[in-house]
Amino acid sequence: MTETDAWTLFTIVLLAGVTVLTRCLFFLSDKPWTLPHWAQRGLQYAPIAALGAVVIPEVVMTQGALIHTWQEPRLFAVAAGAAWFFWRKDVLGTIVIGMAIYLALRLGLGWGL
């Protein structure tokens, strides 16, 4: 095993110190911090935007290209899960129904293989 040189240790300690300082900055202040109204309003949309940025490409793309067949189990699983959610407003049921449809089509019928 090689030894770690002094510059590497110094860099690690310095980065750790900067991280601790920036994360604890809110605790070091005497007055409470509040975000401006426009920032609070923008943060309301952040979770749905992040979810859309992650989930939508996973559903409509395969290996970096748009899907080109209707025999894609993800499309039917998303449709069934969305229908269940809008009908029952139940997140666990949405996951169960979506995965049941996905597995039935993928393993049962061999779609998407």
Backbone bond lengths (Angstrom), bond angles and torsions (degrees), N, CA, C in turn:
res aa  C-N    CA-C-N  psi(-1)  N-CA   C-N-CA  omega(-1)  CA-C   N-CA-C  phi
1 M - - - 1.449 - - 1.525 108.61 -
2 T 1.306 117.83 138.26 1.456 121.18 -178.15 1.514 110.56 -85.99
3 E 1.311 114.81 153.24 1.462 120.12 178.24 1.522 109.59 -81.95
4 T 1.323 115.28 149.35 1.458 120.44 177.36 1.523 108.11 -89.31
5 D 1.325 116.04 130.64 1.460 118.67 -178.11 1.523 111.80 -78.94
6 A 1.305 116.56 169.51 1.461 122.85 -174.20 1.529 111.95 -65.15
7 W 1.325 118.09 -36.67 1.461 120.88 -179.04 1.530 111.41 -66.03
8 T 1.299 116.67 -37.14 1.464 120.05 177.99 1.520 110.21 -66.08
9 L 1.332 117.23 -45.84 1.464 120.44 177.50 1.527 111.47 -62.62
10 F 1.330 116.75 -41.45 1.463 120.57 178.27 1.532 110.84 -61.71
11 T 1.319 116.88 -42.13 1.463 121.26 179.69 1.521 111.08 -64.82
12 I 1.328 117.07 -42.57 1.465 120.45 179.26 1.523 110.46 -63.48
13 V 1.321 117.55 -45.52 1.473 121.26 179.83 1.522 110.39 -64.53
14 L 1.325 117.80 -42.16 1.464 121.17 179.43 1.530 111.52 -63.99
15 L 1.321 117.60 -44.70 1.462 120.37 178.73 1.521 111.48 -65.79
16 A 1.321 117.32 -37.29 1.465 120.31 176.34 1.527 110.40 -64.46
17 G 1.308 116.91 -41.12 1.467 120.24 178.25 1.524 112.35 -64.10
18 V 1.319 116.87 -43.99 1.463 120.25 177.84 1.525 110.87 -62.56
19 T 1.324 116.86 -40.40 1.465 120.98 179.04 1.514 111.28 -63.78
20 V 1.320 117.51 -46.87 1.469 121.12 179.27 1.520 110.46 -63.29
21 L 1.312 117.80 -43.40 1.470 120.75 -179.47 1.524 111.88 -62.53
22 T 1.325 117.05 -46.19 1.468 118.91 -177.73 1.522 111.89 -69.63
23 R 1.313 117.82 -32.67 1.467 119.96 178.93 1.520 111.91 -76.67
24 C 1.324 117.74 -29.23 1.463 121.39 -178.79 1.525 112.58 -92.68
25 L 1.298 118.15 -1.10 1.458 121.57 -177.63 1.522 111.86 -57.82
26 F 1.311 117.43 -35.44 1.454 120.99 -179.71 1.522 111.33 -68.96
27 F 1.315 117.62 -29.72 1.465 121.25 -179.41 1.528 111.94 -81.84
28 L 1.310 118.13 -21.07 1.459 121.54 -177.60 1.526 112.78 -80.98
29 S 1.298 117.92 -17.36 1.466 121.91 -178.07 1.527 110.19 -81.71
30 D 1.354 115.72 146.08 1.466 120.93 178.64 1.522 112.38 -82.68
31 K 1.312 117.54 -30.68 1.456 119.58 -178.21 1.531 110.46 -96.68
32 P 1.324 117.86 151.16 1.466 120.12 -179.84 1.534 111.11 -70.45
33 W 1.316 115.00 146.50 1.453 121.28 179.17 1.518 109.08 -96.00
34 T 1.301 116.74 135.59 1.460 121.40 174.99 1.533 108.33 -130.36
35 L 1.288 114.39 142.25 1.457 119.84 175.79 1.520 109.68 -83.45
36 P 1.311 117.47 148.47 1.462 118.88 173.55 1.527 110.79 -62.02
37 H 1.314 116.22 157.67 1.456 121.05 -177.04 1.531 111.91 -58.78
38 W 1.327 117.09 -40.43 1.460 119.92 -178.89 1.530 111.16 -64.72
39 A 1.334 118.00 -33.46 1.465 120.63 178.74 1.531 110.93 -73.08
40 Q 1.334 116.38 -39.65 1.463 119.65 177.12 1.520 110.87 -62.95
41 R 1.317 116.11 -41.60 1.459 120.26 178.87 1.527 111.39 -65.51
42 G 1.317 117.21 -39.62 1.462 120.96 178.17 1.518 112.40 -65.87
43 L 1.322 117.61 -35.81 1.460 120.94 179.65 1.527 112.41 -69.43
44 Q 1.324 118.20 -19.09 1.460 120.37 176.13 1.526 111.30 -66.48
45 Y 1.326 116.70 -29.25 1.460 120.99 -177.68 1.527 112.95 -93.28
46 A 1.317 118.16 -9.43 1.465 121.29 -176.47 1.527 113.00 -62.04
47 P 1.338 120.81 -45.84 1.472 118.55 -178.89 1.522 113.49 -62.03
48 I 1.320 118.15 -42.74 1.459 119.91 -178.87 1.526 110.70 -69.82
49 A 1.329 117.80 -33.53 1.459 120.34 177.27 1.523 110.89 -68.17
50 A 1.335 117.02 -41.74 1.459 120.50 178.60 1.523 110.48 -66.69
51 L 1.318 117.07 -40.53 1.462 120.51 178.54 1.521 110.61 -62.88
52 G 1.312 116.56 -43.46 1.461 120.07 178.02 1.515 112.47 -64.58
53 A 1.322 116.67 -36.85 1.468 119.95 179.99 1.516 112.41 -69.54
54 V 1.323 117.83 -25.01 1.458 121.19 -179.60 1.524 111.70 -94.12
55 V 1.326 117.37 -45.23 1.460 121.15 -170.95 1.523 112.53 -79.33
56 I 1.302 118.60 -45.44 1.468 121.08 -174.44 1.533 112.37 -59.41
57 P 1.337 120.15 -47.96 1.464 117.64 177.13 1.532 113.17 -62.48
58 E 1.329 116.85 -33.02 1.466 119.62 178.93 1.523 111.54 -66.86
59 V 1.313 117.25 -30.12 1.462 121.18 -178.06 1.527 111.30 -81.68
60 V 1.304 118.53 -40.90 1.465 120.58 -171.08 1.525 114.49 -100.26
61 M 1.339 117.67 -0.37 1.460 119.68 -178.12 1.525 110.96 -126.83
62 T 1.320 115.73 149.48 1.457 122.96 173.20 1.523 108.13 -131.45
63 Q 1.301 117.18 120.54 1.458 123.87 -179.88 1.529 112.11 51.35
64 G 1.330 116.02 43.81 1.457 121.27 175.45 1.510 116.27 82.44
65 A 1.308 118.31 2.61 1.460 121.39 179.84 1.523 109.12 -126.62
66 L 1.326 115.66 148.65 1.459 119.53 177.73 1.529 110.21 -62.37
67 I 1.317 115.47 145.85 1.460 118.56 179.41 1.524 108.95 -67.59
68 H 1.303 115.90 149.60 1.461 119.88 -174.42 1.524 112.80 -124.29
69 T 1.321 117.22 12.58 1.456 119.84 179.94 1.524 109.51 -135.33
70 W 1.308 115.93 152.41 1.462 119.30 177.59 1.522 110.79 -82.64
71 Q 1.333 117.43 -12.04 1.462 121.03 178.80 1.528 110.80 -86.54
72 E 1.310 116.29 54.29 1.456 123.47 177.96 1.521 107.88 -111.45
73 P 1.329 118.46 114.71 1.464 120.40 -174.73 1.525 113.58 -64.63
74 R 1.326 117.41 -25.47 1.473 119.15 -179.69 1.521 112.02 -64.58
75 L 1.323 117.27 -36.85 1.465 119.80 179.93 1.527 111.65 -63.37
76 F 1.321 116.10 -44.63 1.459 120.13 -179.79 1.529 111.22 -70.52
77 A 1.332 117.45 -35.03 1.456 121.37 178.20 1.523 110.95 -66.24
78 V 1.321 116.64 -41.47 1.468 120.15 178.16 1.520 110.38 -66.33
79 A 1.320 117.12 -42.61 1.467 120.39 179.21 1.523 110.91 -62.66
80 A 1.335 117.33 -43.76 1.465 120.48 179.81 1.521 110.85 -67.50
81 G 1.315 117.07 -42.25 1.462 120.19 178.30 1.517 112.33 -63.77
82 A 1.325 117.24 -42.57 1.464 120.59 178.47 1.519 111.04 -65.03
83 A 1.332 116.72 -41.43 1.468 119.63 178.01 1.526 110.60 -61.74
84 W 1.331 116.56 -43.13 1.470 120.43 179.04 1.531 110.31 -62.20
85 F 1.332 116.64 -43.65 1.462 119.33 -178.57 1.523 111.48 -63.91
86 F 1.332 117.69 -44.03 1.465 119.44 -179.01 1.525 112.20 -70.67
87 W 1.340 116.27 -24.02 1.459 119.89 178.08 1.520 111.41 -81.73
88 R 1.355 117.56 -47.16 1.461 121.27 -172.11 1.534 114.77 -108.56
89 K 1.323 119.14 -15.43 1.472 123.25 -176.00 1.532 111.46 56.92
90 D 1.330 116.87 42.19 1.450 123.25 -175.96 1.527 109.13 -123.70
91 V 1.330 117.08 113.76 1.458 120.64 -176.18 1.525 111.39 -69.82
92 L 1.330 117.02 -42.94 1.466 119.50 179.72 1.525 111.12 -61.92
93 G 1.307 117.19 -42.82 1.459 120.87 176.74 1.512 111.92 -62.57
94 T 1.316 116.81 -36.61 1.463 121.35 177.51 1.518 110.44 -60.61
95 I 1.326 116.41 -45.52 1.465 120.58 179.72 1.519 110.64 -65.48
96 V 1.322 116.84 -45.05 1.465 120.81 -178.11 1.529 110.81 -63.68
97 I 1.321 117.48 -48.40 1.469 120.96 -179.44 1.526 110.79 -63.20
98 G 1.325 116.89 -46.00 1.464 120.11 179.74 1.515 112.15 -60.05
99 M 1.331 117.23 -45.12 1.463 120.19 179.81 1.522 111.77 -69.61
100 A 1.324 117.32 -35.07 1.473 119.81 178.45 1.529 110.45 -63.68
101 I 1.323 116.42 -45.01 1.465 120.15 178.40 1.528 110.24 -64.96
102 Y 1.322 116.15 -44.08 1.471 120.28 -179.44 1.524 111.06 -60.37
103 L 1.328 116.87 -49.31 1.464 119.95 -178.63 1.522 112.35 -66.60
104 A 1.324 117.04 -37.50 1.461 119.68 178.75 1.524 110.98 -63.39
105 L 1.316 117.22 -42.51 1.465 120.08 -179.24 1.528 111.93 -74.37
106 R 1.316 116.68 -39.52 1.468 119.91 -176.53 1.525 111.58 -75.14
107 L 1.331 116.52 -49.34 1.464 119.09 -177.45 1.522 112.51 -86.44
108 G 1.316 115.98 -37.44 1.460 119.25 -177.61 1.505 113.74 -74.90
109 L 1.327 116.31 -46.76 1.476 120.28 -177.61 1.536 113.48 -102.55
110 G 1.323 116.90 -9.95 1.457 120.17 179.02 1.513 114.40 76.65
111 W 1.319 117.69 20.10 1.461 120.61 178.78 1.528 109.63 -71.26
112 G 1.290 116.70 146.21 1.448 122.35 173.52 1.517 114.97 74.51
113 L 1.310 117.88 12.44 1.473 119.47 -179.91 1.496 111.60 -89.63
